[in-house]
């Protein structure tokens, strides 16, 4: 039996999923954490 490798989501993918689950736009998240959208 071959084992299927499961790729861990990247930090960016995790952030996007959590941000959307909270109903925040990227601009709103950036403002809340004190960073630019480009940084995030």
C-alpha positions in Angstrom: 0.0 0.0 0.0 1.3 3.4 -0.9 1.1 6.2 1.6 -0.4 9.4 0.2 1.5 12.5 1.3 -0.7 15.3 2.6 0.7 18.7 2.1 0.4 21.1 5.0 -1.3 24.4 4.1 1.1 27.3 3.8 1.0 30.2 6.3 -0.7 32.4 3.7 -3.3 29.7 3.0 -4.1 29.3 6.7 -4.3 33.1 7.2 -6.7 33.4 4.3 -8.9 30.7 5.5 -9.1 32.1 9.1 -9.5 35.7 7.8 -12.5 34.7 5.6 -14.0 32.6 8.4 -14.0 35.7 10.5 -15.6 37.7 7.7 -12.6 40.1 7.3 -11.2 41.6 4.2 -7.5 41.7 3.7 -7.6 45.5 4.3 -9.5 45.0 7.6 -7.0 42.5 8.8 -4.1 44.6 7.8 -5.5 47.6 9.7 -6.2 45.4 12.8 -2.6 44.1 13.0 -1.0 47.4 12.0 0.6 46.1 8.7 0.0 47.0 5.1 -2.0 44.7 2.8 1.2 44.1 0.8 3.0 42.8 3.9 0.2 40.3 4.6 
